[in-house]
């Protein structure tokens, strides 16, 4: 009989621990589900804000590129150079060719490009 009396507190302790574990699971389960939904919702809202910011930045980037293209147009730069700075294209007498000393192989390798550039300028009338 002594064995039965000593096992009864152990059974009660096991029952108590099992009950506490079950209550913990019953409380923690819904709390974890609610936390998961809050986490998903907050990140979804953050993604929406970042998507809106990205759209605004892409629009601004497009506008800035268009503005840069307008400001960098050759016609505009030429107009400003003539009007504000009184610049004109140089005459043939004003052009000075400066030749840099080259190694033996470099001079021979570069002459086809120089010839092609000369023919291009002659045919298409490019200034400069």
N, C-alpha and C positions, 0 to 999 in steps of 0.2 A: 504494500500500500504506500509505502514511502515513495516509491518511484512514481506513482500516479500524482501524488501531491507536489513533487518537484517538477513534474512535466507540465502541470497546469499553469504556472507563471510563465513558462517558456512559450506555451501555446498562446497565452494572452498577449505576450510581448510580440509574437509573430503576427497575431491578428491586429494588434495596434499599429505595428509598422506597415502592414499591408493596407490597412485603412488610411493611414497618413499618406502612403504612396499613391493610392487611388485618388484621394482628395487633391493631392498635388497635381496629378495628371489631369484631373477634371478642371482644375483652375488654370493650370499652365497652358493646356491645349488651346482653349479659346483666346487666351491672352496672346499667345504666339501667332495665332491666325490674324488677330486684329493688328498686331505689330507688323506682320508681313504686308497687310493691305495698306497700312499707313506708310510703310517704307516704299512700296510700289507707287502709291499715289504721289508721294513727295518727289520721287525721282521722275515720275511722268511729268509733273508740273515743271521741274527743272529742265527736262528735255524740251518741253514746249517753249520755255523762255529762251533757251539757247538756240532753238530753231528759228524763233522770231528774230533774235539778234543776228543770226547768220544771214537771214534774208535781207535785213537792213544793211549789213556790211557788204553783201554781194551787190546790192543796188548801188551803194556808195562807191564801191570799187569800179563798177561799170561807168558811173558818171565821171569819176576821176580819170579813168582811161580815155574816155571820150574827150574830156577837157584837155588832157595831155596831148592827144592827137591833134586837136585844133591848135593848141599853142605851138606845137612842133612842126606845123605844116611849113613846107618850103616857101610857099607864096607869102605867108604872113611874115616869116623871118626876112625874106628878101624885101618886102615892103617897109618893114621897120628899118632895115639896114640902109635903104635908099632915103627914106624920109628923115629919120632921126639922126643917123650917123653920116649921111651924105656919101655912102659907099657905092662904088660901081664895080663892074667886072674889070679885071686888069686887061690892059692891051697886051699885044704880043711883045712889045718892047719892055713891058714891066715884069714879065715872067722871067724868073731866074731859076735855073736848074742846079741844084746842089747835089753833087755826086759824092757818095761816101766811099772810102776805100773798101774794096771787097777782096775776099780770098779768091784764088784762081777758079775753083769749082763753082762758087756762088754766082759769079758774073755770067758764066755760061749757062747755068741752070735758070736764071731769071729772065733772060732775053725773050723767050716766047711770050711771057706774060706782059712784058713791056710793049712788045709789038702788038699784041692783042688789044691792050689798053689804048695805044696810039690809033689803031684802026677804028676802034669803037668811038673814040672822041671825034675822029675825022668824019665818020659816017653819020653819026647821030647828032653832031654839033653840040656836044656837051661842053659847057664852059668850065674852066678851072683846071 
